């Protein structure tokens, strides 16, 4: 049971990191398109 919580927390961390990467990339593209 405890192991499952750890896996869920790790998956959530990976998801948050991936979302943050996509957001930063989108922001960089936006800044590049607009001076």
N, C-alpha and C positions, 0 to 999 in steps of 0.2 A: 504494500500500500504506500509506504513511504517512498519506495523507489519510483512508483508511478508518478508521485507528485514531483519528484526531482526531474523526471523525464519531461513532464508537462512544463515545468518552469524553464528547462533548457530549450524546449521547442519554442516557448513564448519569447525567450531571449533572442533566438535565431530569427524569429519572425520580426521582432522589433528592429533588429539590426538590419535586416534586409529592407524593411520599409524605410528606415532612416537613410540607407544608401540610395534607394530610389528617389527619395525626396531631395537629397543633396544633389544628385545628378540632374534632376529636373530643375532645381534652382540654378545650377550652373548653366544649363542650357538656356534658361530664361534670362539670366544676366548676360549671356553671350549674345542673345538675339536683341536685347534692348540695351543701348549704351547708357 
